[in-house]
């Protein structure tokens, strides 16, 4: 699931066995909450810079993410003000 815009709420989804990211955030002021993401090919939930877009002021909280190939939670570090709170996972790069 790729979120390529601003001001979205991604809530209460089951994402299973995705080829790349379970949930990829490429935008600003998005809320990612209460999702369950399992067995993603790269990252379970990722905040990723892409092209000329910014990835700022996003909140990921209360998600359950396990079994991702690289990281369950991934932040590429280019965004400003992104917050990760009370997520359950095994691996994160921050």
C-alpha positions in Angstrom: 0.0 0.0 0.0 1.6 3.3 -1.1 0.5 6.6 0.3 1.6 9.3 -2.1 -0.3 12.3 -0.7 -0.8 14.5 2.3 -3.3 14.5 5.2 -4.4 10.8 4.9 -5.5 8.5 7.7 -4.4 4.8 7.2 -6.3 3.0 9.9 -7.2 -0.6 10.9 -5.8 -2.4 7.9 -4.5 -6.0 7.6 -1.5 -6.1 5.2 0.0 -9.5 4.5 2.8 -10.8 2.3 3.4 -7.7 0.3 6.2 -7.7 -2.3 7.9 -4.5 -1.1 6.6 -2.3 1.7 3.5 -3.2 3.5 2.7 0.5 4.0 4.9 3.1 2.3 4.4 6.7 3.3 5.5 9.3 0.8 3.8 12.5 1.8 3.1 14.8 4.7 0.9 14.9 7.8 -0.3 11.3 7.4 -1.6 9.2 10.3 -0.8 5.5 10.3 -2.6 3.9 13.2 -3.8 0.5 14.4 -2.6 -1.5 11.3 -1.4 -5.1 11.2 1.4 -5.7 8.8 3.1 -9.1 8.3 5.7 -10.7 6.0 6.6 -7.7 3.9 9.3 -8.0 1.2 11.3 -5.0 2.3 9.8 -2.9 5.1 6.6 -3.3 7.1 6.0 0.4 7.4 8.4 2.8 5.7 8.6 6.6 5.7 10.5 7.2 2.4 11.7 10.2 0.4 10.8 9.8 -3.2 11.6 12.1 -6.1 10.9 15.8 -5.2 8.3 15.0 -2.6 8.9 15.5 1.2 7.9 13.1 3.9 7.4 15.3 7.0 5.2 15.4 10.1 3.8 11.9 9.8 2.7 9.8 12.8 2.8 6.0 13.0 1.4 4.7 16.2 -0.2 1.5 17.7 0.7 -0.6 14.7 1.7 -4.3 14.9 4.4 -5.2 12.3 6.4 -8.4 12.1 8.3 -10.6 9.7 9.6 -8.0 7.3 12.7 -8.9 5.2 14.8 -5.8 6.0 13.1 -3.8 8.8 9.6 -3.9 10.3 9.7 -0.1 10.7 11.9 2.0 8.5 12.6 5.8 8.4 15.0 6.9 5.7 15.9 10.0 7.9 15.1 12.6 5.3 11.8 13.8 6.8 11.3 16.3 9.5 9.0 15.8 12.5 8.0 12.2 11.8 7.0 10.3 15.0 6.9 6.6 15.7 4.9 5.8 18.9 3.8 2.6 20.7 4.3 0.3 17.7 5.0 -3.4 18.2 7.8 -4.9 16.0 11.1 -6.8 16.1 13.3 -4.6 13.9 13.6 -0.9 13.3 16.4 1.3 11.8 15.9 4.2 14.3 
